[in-house]
Amino acid sequence: MTYYPDLINKIKEYIEDNKILMAKTVLDEEFKMPYIPKEYEEELLRLNDIVNSLIKLDEDIKETSIVKIEEYLYGDPPMQLQAVAALFEKNIRAHLDVVRKYLSSDPFPDAASLLIDSMIDQQINDQIEYIKDKISYTFIPSCLKKPHESAGFIKADECLKEWIANDNPSVYEMCLQLLIREAYLNLPLEYDWDEGVSLALSVLNKVLTLMDDLDTYDEIVKNYDLSKITLINLRG
């Protein structure tokens, strides 16, 4: 059984690459499972502590002003994640000037995605500009859906379940984690229903390529007549 060793190695890689959102998403989903083997549970809990420490501001920073948080927003990726985590504890509506300035600075995508998700939760009704990869997006957070509620995400998940969940549930779980990350990093945009099949196939292609198992990928493409589906460039 290589699922848990592979999972643990992947989480460590995400942490090393500063892909903290992905590591957190994978861990959160894994802890929802009804059973985790004891021999792996301790290591997963340890990694979870590390991830939480990276997205949680130290107590001395929590006590400081929004000025200190803003300073962290323009630091390295872990510092940006810490600053965004600190903003979660505040009424974002009261600090929209700080949020606007940060999101217009082409920030670290994982931190920006978490901040936008938090603004959706807080139902911010103001218009916000987000510059990502030098492209400007204007949106109202309260009008956005949560990433996992978009029609494209739902369709993609249905496809992945049909194609591989029964035959290889561990691969499906890896695909699901990547799908969740893609939906977050796509904010403030959302995937449409018509994009769901392409999104699912792109996720499956990336996972099976990383696993060096393109035979399985080719078999699924053949069995489900997917040869004419165009792959999309994933953000993660």
GROMACS elastic network, one bead per residue, 0.5 to 0.9 nm:
[ bonds ]
;  ai    aj funct       b0    kb
    1     4     6  0.75090   500
    1     5     6  0.82892   500
    2     5     6  0.54651   500
    2     6     6  0.58962   500
    2     7     6  0.83454   500
    3     6     6  0.52860   500
    3     7     6  0.59857   500
    3     8     6  0.86677   500
    3   170     6  0.62734   500
    3   171     6  0.86609   500
    4     8     6  0.60345   500
    4     9     6  0.84858   500
    4    36     6  0.89686   500
    4    37     6  0.87374   500
    4    40     6  0.68648   500
    5     8     6  0.51832   500
    5     9     6  0.61903   500
    5    10     6  0.85765   500
    5    40     6  0.79856   500
    6     9     6  0.51396   500
    6    10     6  0.60975   500
    6    11     6  0.86629   500
    7    10     6  0.50870   500
    7    11     6  0.62401   500
    7    12     6  0.86835   500
    7    26     6  0.85295   500
    7   174     6  0.82803   500
    8    11     6  0.51574   500
    8    12     6  0.62755   500
    8    13     6  0.86731   500
    8    40     6  0.84317   500
    8    43     6  0.77827   500
    8    44     6  0.69937   500
    8    47     6  0.83475   500
    9    12     6  0.51009   500
    9    13     6  0.62247   500
    9    14     6  0.87285   500
   10    13     6  0.50069   500
   10    14     6  0.62639   500
   10    15     6  0.87182   500
   10    23     6  0.82224   500
   11    14     6  0.50717   500
   11    15     6  0.63110   500
   11    16     6  0.86745   500
   11    20     6  0.89308   500
   11    22     6  0.80348   500
   11    23     6  0.52420   500
   11    24     6  0.85050   500
   11    26     6  0.74098   500
   11    27     6  0.79491   500
   11    44     6  0.89652   500
   11    47     6  0.77798   500
   12    15     6  0.51018   500
   12    16     6  0.61578   500
   12    17     6  0.85565   500
   12    23     6  0.78819   500
   12    47     6  0.77316   500
   13    16     6  0.50481   500
   13    17     6  0.60513   500
   13    18     6  0.85063   500
   13    19     6  0.82730   500
   13    23     6  0.86369   500
   14    17     6  0.50816   500
   14    18     6  0.60827   500
   14    20     6  0.63500   500
   14    21     6  0.85607   500
   14    22     6  0.66976   500
   14    23     6  0.56531   500
   15    18     6  0.50234   500
   15    19     6  0.57327   500
   15    20     6  0.56794   500
   15    22     6  0.86206   500
   15    23     6  0.64904   500
   15    47     6  0.89590   500
   15    50     6  0.86640   500
   15    51     6  0.74169   500
   16    19     6  0.75530   500
   16    20     6  0.87780   500
   17    20     6  0.81001   500
   18    21     6  0.84832   500
   18    23     6  0.89780   500
   18    77     6  0.67100   500
   18    78     6  0.68430   500
   18   110     6  0.89482   500
   19    22     6  0.55713   500
   19    23     6  0.64648   500
   19    24     6  0.88190   500
   19    77     6  0.88163   500
   19   110     6  0.70176   500
   19   236     6  0.89327   500
   20    23     6  0.50133   500
   20    24     6  0.60312   500
   20    25     6  0.84666   500
   20    51     6  0.66229   500
   20    54     6  0.76623   500
   20    55     6  0.78442   500
   20    78     6  0.80266   500
   20    81     6  0.81315   500
   20   110     6  0.73126   500
   20   111     6  0.87650   500
   21    24     6  0.51245   500
   21    25     6  0.60651   500
   21    26     6  0.86103   500
   21    51     6  0.87846   500
   21    55     6  0.89375   500
   21    81     6  0.88274   500
   21   110     6  0.58154   500
   21   111     6  0.77341   500
   21   113     6  0.87399   500
   21   114     6  0.77872   500
   21   181     6  0.75391   500
   21   184     6  0.89717   500
   22    25     6  0.50376   500
   22    26     6  0.61350   500
   22    27     6  0.85788   500
   22   110     6  0.82476   500
   22   177     6  0.74694   500
   22   178     6  0.77666   500
   22   180     6  0.83374   500
   22   181     6  0.59686   500
   22   236     6  0.88855   500
   23    26     6  0.52519   500
   23    27     6  0.62110   500
   23    28     6  0.85785   500
   23    47     6  0.88396   500
   23    48     6  0.84543   500
   23    51     6  0.71243   500
   24    27     6  0.51955   500
   24    28     6  0.59990   500
   24    29     6  0.85362   500
   24    48     6  0.73456   500
   24    51     6  0.63988   500
   24    52     6  0.78319   500
   25    28     6  0.51792   500
   25    29     6  0.61577   500
   25    30     6  0.85431   500
   25   177     6  0.68366   500
   25   180     6  0.76439   500
   25   181     6  0.75907   500
   26    29     6  0.53133   500
   26    30     6  0.61442   500
   26    31     6  0.87284   500
   26   173     6  0.89921   500
   26   174     6  0.83907   500
   26   177     6  0.58179   500
   26   178     6  0.87329   500
   27    30     6  0.50267   500
   27    31     6  0.61669   500
   27    32     6  0.87340   500
   27    44     6  0.73913   500
   27    45     6  0.87102   500
   27    47     6  0.83189   500
   27    48     6  0.66064   500
   28    31     6  0.52987   500
   28    32     6  0.65980   500
   28    48     6  0.85296   500
   29    32     6  0.52399   500
   29    33     6  0.70740   500
   29   173     6  0.89398   500
   29   177     6  0.79550   500
   30    33     6  0.54256   500
   30    34     6  0.89635   500
   30    36     6  0.81127   500
   30    44     6  0.89179   500
   30   173     6  0.89733   500
   31    34     6  0.78824   500
   31    35     6  0.83979   500
   31    36     6  0.78675   500
   31    44     6  0.88485   500
   32    35     6  0.85584   500
   33    36     6  0.70490   500
   35    38     6  0.89899   500
   36    39     6  0.84706   500
   36    40     6  0.70397   500
   36    41     6  0.59903   500
   37    40     6  0.56497   500
   37    41     6  0.61296   500
   38    41     6  0.50468   500
   38    42     6  0.70641   500
   39    42     6  0.69027   500
   39    43     6  0.80479   500
   40    43     6  0.55230   500
   40    44     6  0.63028   500
   40    45     6  0.87319   500
   41    44     6  0.51242   500
   41    45     6  0.61257   500
   41    46     6  0.86212   500
   42    45     6  0.51150   500
   42    46     6  0.62165   500
   42    47     6  0.87256   500
   43    47     6  0.62145   500
   43    48     6  0.84961   500
   44    47     6  0.51128   500
   44    48     6  0.60597   500
   44    49     6  0.86816   500
   45    49     6  0.62991   500
   45    50     6  0.87706   500
   46    49     6  0.51730   500
   46    50     6  0.64800   500
   46    51     6  0.88402   500
   47    50     6  0.50178   500
   47    51     6  0.62246   500
   47    52     6  0.85740   500
   48    51     6  0.51284   500
   48    52     6  0.60989   500
   48    53     6  0.85387   500
   49    52     6  0.51364   500
   49    53     6  0.61344   500
   49    54     6  0.87228   500
   50    53     6  0.51309   500
   50    54     6  0.64048   500
   51    54     6  0.51465   500
   51    55     6  0.66036   500
   51    56     6  0.86849   500
   52    55     6  0.53503   500
   52    56     6  0.60043   500
   53    56     6  0.51355   500
   53    57     6  0.75766   500
   53    58     6  0.83027   500
   53    82     6  0.86160   500
   54    57     6  0.77058   500
   54    78     6  0.62301   500
   54    79     6  0.81141   500
   54    81     6  0.71701   500
   54    82     6  0.64524   500
   55    78     6  0.72429   500
   55    79     6  0.82616   500
   55    80     6  0.86374   500
   55    81     6  0.52388   500
   55    83     6  0.80058   500
   55    84     6  0.78483   500
   55    85     6  0.57216   500
   55    86     6  0.85229   500
   56    59     6  0.88948   500
   56    81     6  0.78537   500
   56    82     6  0.52719   500
   56    83     6  0.81284   500
   56    84     6  0.87901   500
   56    85     6  0.57335   500
   56    86     6  0.70112   500
   57    60     6  0.80680   500
   57    61     6  0.60319   500
   57    62     6  0.60564   500
   57    79     6  0.85860   500
   57    81     6  0.87071   500
   57    82     6  0.50155   500
   57    83     6  0.68139   500
   57    84     6  0.89360   500
   57    85     6  0.67644   500
   57    86     6  0.60505   500
   58    61     6  0.53540   500
   58    62     6  0.63225   500
   58    63     6  0.89050   500
   58    82     6  0.84079   500
   59    62     6  0.50206   500
   59    63     6  0.64183   500
   59    64     6  0.89684   500
   60    63     6  0.53397   500
   60    64     6  0.67333   500
   61    64     6  0.52179   500
   61    65     6  0.81631   500
   61    68     6  0.71805   500
   61    69     6  0.74589   500
   61    83     6  0.89696   500
   61    86     6  0.84202   500
   62    65     6  0.79645   500
   62    69     6  0.82853   500
   62    86     6  0.65525   500
   62    89     6  0.89171   500
   64    67     6  0.77926   500
   64    68     6  0.61610   500
   64    69     6  0.76737   500
   65    68     6  0.55270   500
   65    69     6  0.68190   500
   65    70     6  0.88452   500
   66    70     6  0.60523   500
   66    71     6  0.85909   500
   66    87     6  0.85423   500
   66    95     6  0.81683   500
   66    98     6  0.84083   500
   67    70     6  0.50574   500
   67    71     6  0.63419   500
   67    72     6  0.88986   500
   67    98     6  0.89680   500
   68    71     6  0.50432   500
   68    72     6  0.65524   500
   68    73     6  0.88343   500
   68    83     6  0.86943   500
   69    72     6  0.51488   500
   69    73     6  0.63629   500
   69    80     6  0.88642   500
   69    82     6  0.84402   500
   69    83     6  0.52569   500
   69    84     6  0.81540   500
   69    86     6  0.71527   500
   69    87     6  0.78100   500
   70    74     6  0.69864   500
   70    83     6  0.71576   500
   70    98     6  0.68336   500
   70    99     6  0.88256   500
   70   102     6  0.81115   500
   71    74     6  0.57376   500
   71    75     6  0.69266   500
   71    83     6  0.83498   500
   72    75     6  0.50204   500
   72    76     6  0.79948   500
   72    79     6  0.53275   500
   72    80     6  0.56987   500
   72    81     6  0.86077   500
   72    82     6  0.74005   500
   72    83     6  0.55234   500
   72    84     6  0.88126   500
   73    76     6  0.81917   500
   73    77     6  0.86475   500
   73    79     6  0.66265   500
   73    81     6  0.78152   500
   73    82     6  0.81208   500
   73    83     6  0.55358   500
   73    84     6  0.72905   500
   73   102     6  0.68737   500
   73   107     6  0.83486   500
   74    77     6  0.86115   500
   74    79     6  0.78011   500
   74    80     6  0.65064   500
   74   102     6  0.77006   500
   74   105     6  0.87670   500
   74   107     6  0.79196   500
   75    78     6  0.78721   500
   75    79     6  0.54042   500
   75    80     6  0.59546   500
   76    79     6  0.53375   500
   76    80     6  0.62495   500
   76    81     6  0.88113   500
   76   108     6  0.83087   500
   77    80     6  0.50435   500
   77    81     6  0.62583   500
   77    82     6  0.86560   500
   77   107     6  0.87175   500
   77   108     6  0.60104   500
   77   109     6  0.89728   500
   77   110     6  0.83291   500
   77   111     6  0.75301   500
   78    81     6  0.50855   500
   78    82     6  0.62296   500
   78    83     6  0.86920   500
   78   111     6  0.86606   500
   79    83     6  0.61601   500
   79    84     6  0.86156   500
   80    83     6  0.50566   500
   80    84     6  0.61624   500
   80    85     6  0.85157   500
   80   107     6  0.83226   500
   80   108     6  0.72206   500
   80   111     6  0.61413   500
   80   112     6  0.86082   500
   81    84     6  0.51365   500
   81    85     6  0.61064   500
   81    86     6  0.86268   500
   81   108     6  0.84997   500
   81   110     6  0.76890   500
   81   111     6  0.50564   500
   81   112     6  0.84926   500
   81   114     6  0.83365   500
   82    85     6  0.50414   500
   82    86     6  0.62770   500
   82    87     6  0.87731   500
   82   111     6  0.86035   500
   83    86     6  0.50016   500
   83    87     6  0.63493   500
   83    88     6  0.88484   500
   83   111     6  0.86643   500
   84    88     6  0.64752   500
   84   111     6  0.64319   500
   84   112     6  0.79515   500
   84   114     6  0.73619   500
   84   115     6  0.60890   500
   85    88     6  0.51591   500
   85    89     6  0.71686   500
   85   111     6  0.87169   500
   85   114     6  0.84456   500
   85   115     6  0.82434   500
   86    89     6  0.54818   500
   86    90     6  0.71309   500
   87    90     6  0.51195   500
   87    91     6  0.74985   500
   87    92     6  0.65303   500
   87    95     6  0.86862   500
   87   115     6  0.80928   500
   87   118     6  0.89581   500
   88    91     6  0.75354   500
   88    92     6  0.73639   500
   88   115     6  0.78967   500
   88   118     6  0.68127   500
   88   119     6  0.89898   500
   89    92     6  0.85289   500
   90    93     6  0.86226   500
   90    94     6  0.81378   500
   90    95     6  0.84792   500
   91    94     6  0.56121   500
   91    95     6  0.72307   500
   91   122     6  0.81468   500
   92    95     6  0.51981   500
   92    96     6  0.62497   500
   92    99     6  0.78001   500
   92   118     6  0.85180   500
   92   119     6  0.71522   500
   92   122     6  0.76564   500
   92   124     6  0.80729   500
   93    96     6  0.55017   500
   93   119     6  0.84314   500
   93   122     6  0.81679   500
   93   124     6  0.65742   500
   93   125     6  0.89100   500
   93   126     6  0.86316   500
   94    97     6  0.82716   500
   95    98     6  0.54863   500
   95    99     6  0.64381   500
   95   100     6  0.87593   500
   96   100     6  0.58459   500
   96   101     6  0.83940   500
   96   126     6  0.86424   500
   96   128     6  0.87195   500
   97   100     6  0.52138   500
   97   101     6  0.62263   500
   97   102     6  0.86263   500
   98   101     6  0.52731   500
   98   102     6  0.61873   500
   98   103     6  0.86711   500
   99   102     6  0.51547   500
   99   103     6  0.60641   500
   99   104     6  0.84957   500
   99   115     6  0.84815   500
   99   128     6  0.85993   500
  100   103     6  0.53086   500
  100   104     6  0.61026   500
  100   105     6  0.87329   500
  100   128     6  0.63877   500
  100   129     6  0.66262   500
  100   130     6  0.76609   500
  101   104     6  0.53527   500
  101   105     6  0.65249   500
  101   129     6  0.89198   500
  102   105     6  0.53102   500
  102   106     6  0.77439   500
  102   107     6  0.67529   500
  102   112     6  0.85214   500
  102   130     6  0.84827   500
  103   106     6  0.63371   500
  103   107     6  0.61779   500
  103   112     6  0.67206   500
  103   115     6  0.89632   500
  103   128     6  0.82674   500
  103   129     6  0.67624   500
  103   131     6  0.62704   500
  103   132     6  0.82868   500
  104   107     6  0.75489   500
  104   128     6  0.89044   500
  104   129     6  0.61652   500
  104   130     6  0.50406   500
  104   132     6  0.80564   500
  104   136     6  0.79622   500
  105   130     6  0.79619   500
  105   131     6  0.64527   500
  105   132     6  0.83176   500
  106   109     6  0.80748   500
  106   112     6  0.88857   500
  106   130     6  0.73878   500
  106   132     6  0.50477   500
  106   133     6  0.64587   500
  106   134     6  0.66480   500
  106   135     6  0.86374   500
  107   110     6  0.86548   500
  107   111     6  0.74994   500
  107   112     6  0.63707   500
  107   130     6  0.88441   500
  107   131     6  0.77780   500
  107   132     6  0.72381   500
  107   133     6  0.89718   500
  108   111     6  0.55994   500
  108   112     6  0.61963   500
  108   113     6  0.86946   500
  108   132     6  0.88383   500
  109   112     6  0.50045   500
  109   113     6  0.59369   500
  109   114     6  0.85651   500
  109   132     6  0.75233   500
  109   185     6  0.65467   500
  110   113     6  0.52169   500
  110   114     6  0.63774   500
  110   115     6  0.87440   500
  110   181     6  0.89300   500
  110   184     6  0.80865   500
  110   185     6  0.67670   500
  111   114     6  0.52095   500
  111   115     6  0.62501   500
  111   116     6  0.87354   500
  112   115     6  0.50273   500
  112   116     6  0.61687   500
  112   117     6  0.85426   500
  112   130     6  0.85710   500
  112   185     6  0.84557   500
  112   187     6  0.88190   500
  113   116     6  0.51610   500
  113   117     6  0.61089   500
  113   118     6  0.85635   500
  113   184     6  0.58265   500
  113   185     6  0.58108   500
  113   186     6  0.80438   500
  113   187     6  0.62628   500
  113   188     6  0.80889   500
  114   117     6  0.50507   500
  114   118     6  0.61631   500
  114   119     6  0.86854   500
  114   184     6  0.77260   500
  114   185     6  0.89335   500
  115   118     6  0.50258   500
  115   119     6  0.62684   500
  115   120     6  0.87079   500
  116   120     6  0.62850   500
  116   121     6  0.87140   500
  116   141     6  0.69877   500
  116   187     6  0.72760   500
  116   188     6  0.72846   500
  117   120     6  0.50641   500
  117   121     6  0.64004   500
  117   122     6  0.87704   500
  117   141     6  0.81201   500
  117   146     6  0.68872   500
  117   147     6  0.80480   500
  117   184     6  0.79145   500
  117   187     6  0.81106   500
  117   188     6  0.88273   500
  118   122     6  0.62176   500
  118   123     6  0.85463   500
  118   141     6  0.89481   500
  119   123     6  0.59830   500
  119   124     6  0.55881   500
  119   141     6  0.58123   500
  119   142     6  0.74608   500
  120   124     6  0.64706   500
  120   140     6  0.86649   500
  120   142     6  0.53155   500
  120   143     6  0.78545   500
  120   144     6  0.65902   500
  120   145     6  0.74635   500
  120   146     6  0.71243   500
  121   124     6  0.80291   500
  121   141     6  0.84566   500
  121   142     6  0.78720   500
  121   146     6  0.83016   500
  122   141     6  0.85192   500
  122   142     6  0.77878   500
  123   140     6  0.89020   500
  123   141     6  0.63369   500
  123   143     6  0.81242   500
  124   127     6  0.84808   500
  124   140     6  0.70598   500
  124   141     6  0.54732   500
  124   142     6  0.52934   500
  124   143     6  0.87747   500
  125   140     6  0.57577   500
  125   141     6  0.63164   500
  125   142     6  0.54233   500
  125   143     6  0.77890   500
  126   139     6  0.83279   500
  126   140     6  0.56857   500
  126   141     6  0.74051   500
  126   142     6  0.82680   500
  127   138     6  0.67456   500
  127   139     6  0.55636   500
  127   141     6  0.76223   500
  128   137     6  0.81534   500
  128   138     6  0.55711   500
  128   139     6  0.53917   500
  128   140     6  0.60608   500
  128   141     6  0.76758   500
  129   136     6  0.66585   500
  129   137     6  0.55761   500
  129   139     6  0.65435   500
  129   140     6  0.88845   500
  130   135     6  0.81485   500
  130   136     6  0.57586   500
  130   137     6  0.51014   500
  130   138     6  0.63470   500
  130   139     6  0.80958   500
  130   188     6  0.81981   500
  131   134     6  0.57261   500
  131   135     6  0.53277   500
  131   137     6  0.61491   500
  131   138     6  0.87353   500
  132   135     6  0.52669   500
  132   136     6  0.65100   500
  132   137     6  0.77086   500
  133   136     6  0.84312   500
  137   188     6  0.74160   500
  137   189     6  0.85222   500
  138   188     6  0.82778   500
  139   142     6  0.89296   500
  139   143     6  0.78832   500
  139   144     6  0.80855   500
  139   188     6  0.68676   500
  139   189     6  0.88778   500
  140   143     6  0.55789   500
  140   144     6  0.70430   500
  140   188     6  0.88854   500
  141   144     6  0.53424   500
  141   145     6  0.84261   500
  141   188     6  0.79609   500
  142   145     6  0.80059   500
  144   147     6  0.86477   500
  144   187     6  0.87897   500
  144   188     6  0.72407   500
  144   189     6  0.82971   500
  144   190     6  0.82804   500
  145   148     6  0.80519   500
  145   149     6  0.60203   500
  145   150     6  0.62617   500
  145   190     6  0.78612   500
  146   149     6  0.53017   500
  146   150     6  0.69036   500
  146   183     6  0.89107   500
  146   184     6  0.84952   500
  146   190     6  0.89360   500
  147   150     6  0.57738   500
  147   153     6  0.74162   500
  147   180     6  0.74355   500
  147   182     6  0.88214   500
  147   183     6  0.51507   500
  147   184     6  0.56296   500
  147   185     6  0.89439   500
  147   186     6  0.82483   500
  147   187     6  0.73801   500
  147   188     6  0.89901   500
  147   190     6  0.69922   500
  147   191     6  0.87566   500
  148   151     6  0.84601   500
  148   152     6  0.88857   500
  148   153     6  0.59002   500
  148   154     6  0.70437   500
  148   179     6  0.89974   500
  148   180     6  0.68090   500
  148   183     6  0.68532   500
  148   184     6  0.82666   500
  149   152     6  0.84958   500
  149   153     6  0.68492   500
  149   154     6  0.67939   500
  150   153     6  0.53373   500
  150   154     6  0.63987   500
  150   155     6  0.87545   500
  150   183     6  0.83032   500
  150   190     6  0.60618   500
  150   191     6  0.62956   500
  150   192     6  0.70378   500
  150   193     6  0.80134   500
  151   154     6  0.51719   500
  151   155     6  0.61510   500
  151   156     6  0.85439   500
  151   190     6  0.80714   500
  151   191     6  0.65805   500
  151   192     6  0.54196   500
  151   194     6  0.84812   500
  151   195     6  0.88251   500
  151   196     6  0.75751   500
  152   155     6  0.51273   500
  152   156     6  0.59962   500
  152   157     6  0.85092   500
  152   183     6  0.88874   500
  152   190     6  0.73042   500
  152   194     6  0.68357   500
  152   195     6  0.57389   500
  152   197     6  0.81144   500
  152   199     6  0.76694   500
  153   156     6  0.50771   500
  153   157     6  0.60869   500
  153   158     6  0.85822   500
  153   179     6  0.74017   500
  153   180     6  0.79965   500
  153   183     6  0.69246   500
  153   190     6  0.83234   500
  153   191     6  0.64700   500
  153   192     6  0.79245   500
  153   193     6  0.77230   500
  153   195     6  0.87610   500
  153   196     6  0.63002   500
  153   199     6  0.80431   500
  153   200     6  0.84209   500
  154   157     6  0.52121   500
  154   158     6  0.62659   500
  154   159     6  0.87737   500
  154   193     6  0.78016   500
  154   196     6  0.74569   500
  155   158     6  0.50940   500
  155   159     6  0.63158   500
  155   160     6  0.87718   500
  155   192     6  0.87173   500
  155   193     6  0.60466   500
  155   194     6  0.83218   500
  155   195     6  0.82486   500
  155   197     6  0.68711   500
  155   199     6  0.88907   500
  155   200     6  0.80942   500
  156   159     6  0.51109   500
  156   160     6  0.62503   500
  156   161     6  0.86228   500
  156   179     6  0.80075   500
  156   193     6  0.83074   500
  156   195     6  0.80793   500
  156   197     6  0.56099   500
  156   198     6  0.78563   500
  156   199     6  0.60670   500
  156   201     6  0.80962   500
  156   203     6  0.89854   500
  157   160     6  0.51328   500
  157   161     6  0.61315   500
  157   162     6  0.85928   500
  157   175     6  0.88520   500
  157   176     6  0.71083   500
  157   179     6  0.79002   500
  157   196     6  0.80752   500
  157   200     6  0.69376   500
  158   161     6  0.51827   500
  158   162     6  0.62519   500
  158   163     6  0.86834   500
  158   196     6  0.88130   500
  158   200     6  0.86912   500
  159   162     6  0.50976   500
  159   163     6  0.60490   500
  159   164     6  0.85322   500
  159   196     6  0.79315   500
  159   197     6  0.66215   500
  159   200     6  0.64071   500
  159   201     6  0.83183   500
  160   163     6  0.51007   500
  160   164     6  0.58863   500
  160   165     6  0.66354   500
  160   172     6  0.66016   500
  160   175     6  0.75984   500
  160   176     6  0.80248   500
  160   197     6  0.88791   500
  160   200     6  0.61541   500
  160   201     6  0.79699   500
  160   203     6  0.89293   500
  160   204     6  0.76520   500
  161   164     6  0.57331   500
  161   166     6  0.72936   500
  161   169     6  0.86945   500
  161   172     6  0.69458   500
  162   165     6  0.64294   500
  162   166     6  0.76279   500
  163   166     6  0.79357   500
  163   167     6  0.82349   500
  163   172     6  0.87989   500
  163   220     6  0.67030   500
  163   224     6  0.78437   500
  164   167     6  0.54039   500
  164   168     6  0.55631   500
  164   169     6  0.68386   500
  164   171     6  0.73200   500
  164   172     6  0.60357   500
  164   220     6  0.82240   500
  165   168     6  0.54657   500
  165   170     6  0.78266   500
  165   171     6  0.74558   500
  165   172     6  0.51114   500
  165   173     6  0.80028   500
  166   169     6  0.59227   500
  166   172     6  0.85709   500
  168   171     6  0.55507   500
  168   172     6  0.64898   500
  168   173     6  0.89615   500
  169   173     6  0.61970   500
  169   174     6  0.87314   500
  170   173     6  0.51061   500
  170   174     6  0.64349   500
  170   175     6  0.86858   500
  171   174     6  0.51086   500
  171   175     6  0.61601   500
  171   176     6  0.85565   500
  171   204     6  0.85256   500
  171   207     6  0.76484   500
  171   208     6  0.80409   500
  172   176     6  0.60599   500
  172   177     6  0.86884   500
  172   204     6  0.84085   500
  173   177     6  0.63129   500
  173   178     6  0.87430   500
  174   177     6  0.52092   500
  174   178     6  0.63984   500
  174   179     6  0.86003   500
  174   204     6  0.89922   500
  174   207     6  0.70985   500
  175   178     6  0.51658   500
  175   179     6  0.60195   500
  175   180     6  0.86169   500
  175   200     6  0.82724   500
  175   203     6  0.60454   500
  175   204     6  0.60898   500
  175   206     6  0.85800   500
  175   207     6  0.63596   500
  176   180     6  0.61341   500
  176   181     6  0.86221   500
  176   203     6  0.84395   500
  177   180     6  0.51807   500
  177   181     6  0.63460   500
  177   182     6  0.87207   500
  178   181     6  0.50679   500
  178   182     6  0.61696   500
  178   183     6  0.86517   500
  178   203     6  0.66940   500
  178   206     6  0.89850   500
  178   207     6  0.81396   500
  178   236     6  0.76603   500
  179   182     6  0.50918   500
  179   183     6  0.62225   500
  179   184     6  0.87123   500
  179   199     6  0.80229   500
  179   200     6  0.76019   500
  179   203     6  0.64822   500
  180   183     6  0.51703   500
  180   184     6  0.63372   500
  180   185     6  0.87087   500
  181   184     6  0.51462   500
  181   185     6  0.61094   500
  181   186     6  0.84665   500
  181   235     6  0.85448   500
  181   236     6  0.68502   500
  182   185     6  0.51202   500
  182   186     6  0.59682   500
  182   187     6  0.88808   500
  182   203     6  0.87847   500
  182   234     6  0.67085   500
  182   235     6  0.61425   500
  182   236     6  0.61240   500
  183   186     6  0.51573   500
  183   187     6  0.68610   500
  183   189     6  0.86054   500
  183   190     6  0.70055   500
  183   191     6  0.74689   500
  184   187     6  0.55678   500
  184   188     6  0.84170   500
  184   190     6  0.88491   500
  185   188     6  0.82958   500
  185   189     6  0.88668   500
  185   235     6  0.65679   500
  185   236     6  0.72990   500
  186   189     6  0.54414   500
  186   190     6  0.63412   500
  186   191     6  0.79220   500
  186   235     6  0.73817   500
  187   190     6  0.63579   500
  191   194     6  0.81591   500
  191   195     6  0.61136   500
  191   196     6  0.70217   500
  191   199     6  0.82712   500
  192   195     6  0.52777   500
  192   196     6  0.66810   500
  193   196     6  0.52321   500
  193   197     6  0.82197   500
  194   197     6  0.71366   500
  194   198     6  0.82429   500
  195   198     6  0.54791   500
  195   199     6  0.60160   500
  195   200     6  0.86147   500
  196   199     6  0.50408   500
  196   200     6  0.60553   500
  196   201     6  0.85694   500
  197   200     6  0.51126   500
  197   201     6  0.61095   500
  197   202     6  0.84725   500
  197   226     6  0.89215   500
  197   229     6  0.76430   500
  198   201     6  0.51665   500
  198   202     6  0.60005   500
  198   203     6  0.85469   500
  198   229     6  0.61084   500
  198   230     6  0.60444   500
  198   231     6  0.55112   500
  198   232     6  0.65400   500
  199   202     6  0.51437   500
  199   203     6  0.61934   500
  199   204     6  0.86134   500
  199   231     6  0.71571   500
  199   232     6  0.66035   500
  199   233     6  0.89699   500
  199   234     6  0.82385   500
  200   203     6  0.51750   500
  200   204     6  0.61469   500
  200   205     6  0.85361   500
  200   231     6  0.89552   500
  201   204     6  0.50093   500
  201   205     6  0.59688   500
  201   206     6  0.85697   500
  201   217     6  0.89601   500
  201   221     6  0.85338   500
  201   226     6  0.83113   500
  201   229     6  0.79224   500
  201   230     6  0.85341   500
  201   231     6  0.67041   500
  201   232     6  0.86865   500
  202   205     6  0.50437   500
  202   206     6  0.62224   500
  202   207     6  0.86929   500
  202   230     6  0.83995   500
  202   231     6  0.51492   500
  202   232     6  0.60417   500
  202   233     6  0.76229   500
  202   234     6  0.72929   500
  203   206     6  0.52208   500
  203   207     6  0.62501   500
  203   208     6  0.86280   500
  203   231     6  0.89067   500
  203   234     6  0.76508   500
  204   207     6  0.52326   500
  204   208     6  0.60530   500
  204   209     6  0.82862   500
  204   217     6  0.73244   500
  205   208     6  0.53691   500
  205   209     6  0.58529   500
  205   210     6  0.85096   500
  205   214     6  0.77005   500
  205   217     6  0.65035   500
  205   231     6  0.85552   500
  206   209     6  0.50911   500
  206   210     6  0.61806   500
  206   211     6  0.86073   500
  206   234     6  0.87091   500
  207   210     6  0.52109   500
  207   211     6  0.62725   500
  207   212     6  0.86571   500
  207   213     6  0.87231   500
  208   212     6  0.59696   500
  208   213     6  0.50767   500
  208   214     6  0.58893   500
  208   215     6  0.87502   500
  208   216     6  0.75501   500
  208   217     6  0.65581   500
  209   213     6  0.60241   500
  209   214     6  0.59453   500
  209   217     6  0.83771   500
  210   213     6  0.77355   500
  211   214     6  0.81633   500
  212   215     6  0.85303   500
  213   216     6  0.57817   500
  213   217     6  0.69057   500
  214   218     6  0.59966   500
  214   219     6  0.83990   500
  215   218     6  0.51530   500
  215   219     6  0.61528   500
  215   220     6  0.87103   500
  216   219     6  0.50546   500
  216   220     6  0.62882   500
  216   221     6  0.86770   500
  217   220     6  0.52295   500
  217   221     6  0.62495   500
  217   222     6  0.86685   500
  218   221     6  0.50578   500
  218   222     6  0.61622   500
  218   223     6  0.85770   500
  218   227     6  0.89785   500
  219   222     6  0.51265   500
  219   223     6  0.60189   500
  219   224     6  0.85281   500
  220   223     6  0.50653   500
  220   224     6  0.59479   500
  220   225     6  0.80752   500
  220   226     6  0.78622   500
  221   224     6  0.55244   500
  221   225     6  0.57042   500
  221   227     6  0.58698   500
  222   225     6  0.51479   500
  222   226     6  0.65334   500
  222   227     6  0.69697   500
  223   226     6  0.79467   500
  224   227     6  0.86062   500
  225   228     6  0.77522   500
  225   229     6  0.87861   500
  226   229     6  0.53865   500
  226   230     6  0.88448   500
  227   230     6  0.82014   500
  231   234     6  0.89161   500
